[in-house]
């Protein structure tokens, strides 16, 4: 006589049962990759040697640029040529010696440094690229010493410390308020990523280390920290991490092949030209490759963690679903995610190249010349490489997560057996 019992063999704890062998393989791979990353970090760690400041970034006495805080207290239009221009004074500036041409005259209160409490005068001829100062503006002043030993000041930039702090604080508050502890851990992960960039990657590049290994090692350090901090140390996160690391390696290979095929130089960008001129030990092509790799991390991380979560949630909703069914269902989500994220990726790069496209549009050049030129081609290749790595990361991560989320499926439906 056959009858069914109400208990099920598919009972599980947590999101879904985890395959012991698959779990051991994934954990073993991540431990091995982590060990390689640590060894790579030690091998690529920058030396203590100092790098000379390039001439364009030096002050007149050969040192680093020193800036001080200042506030515009008076603003007027008048003749240029005051002897107080850039000098330290109290009271009012000296009148111009001749009536040659007009400029914007700004009296600045110096609020930091050795001349705190005194004033200086800035004379700015209006025109493209010149600052538009108004009374009450907070600015930064470059403090230098002229050949006679006198202190002189010049405009450096607007002071953005307070508004930037408020914007960053608003961002952090919103993230923590909505995502709570997970949001706080994500912010800590961002801090770790910034630390890896500033303390390891940039010094290593300045030390002349090869850019691609530096980018791969630095990117791996960031991924290990960010993913585990934000999402916890578990197999769901591990599946996303393994998929992201594999996709990052794929992005590195694709970037190398694409740059070699298209002969991109990166020298169309002014900052790259400055690097080649003044920091000779850094390879521009390598720097371009490293930029492609690091630039792909954020979007890859977004897609892989979503796919891993989808697979584990689907496995949890239906304990009897096979790995294939979990994979197929999660891929439906993944295809939608691919479509939306590819748009985001391409439009983000197009937005970055918008000023360049605007200049080309008035230059009378053909569309083919514009698109195949080095500057625009870099953005096209960057978007395509990122898009390929993003697209391939979806089935890869989904497959890993589907294997980890299921130990197997019984031949008969759970809860049914004969006796």
Secondary structure, 3 states (H helix, E strand, C coil): CCCCCCCCCCCCCCCCCCCHHHHHHHHHHHHHHHHHHHHHHHHHCCCCCCCCCCHHHECCCCCECEEEEEEEEEEEEEECCECCECCCECCCCCCECCCCCEEEEEEEEECCCCCCCCEEEEEECCCCCCCCCCCCCEEEEEEEECCCCCEEEEEEEECCHHHHHHHHHHHHHHHHHHHHHHHHHHHHHHHHHHHHHHHHHHHHHHCCCCHHHHHHHHHHHHHHHHHHHHHCCCHHHHHHHHHHHHHHHHHHHHHHHHHHHHCCCCCCCHHHHHHHHHCCCCCHHHHHHHHHHHHHHHHHHHHHHHHHHHHHHHHHHCCCCCHHHHHHHHHHHHHHHHHHHHHHHHHHHHHHCHHHHHHHHCCCCCHHHHHHCHHHHHHHHHHHHHHHHHHHHHHHHHHHHHHHCCCCCCCCCCCCCCC
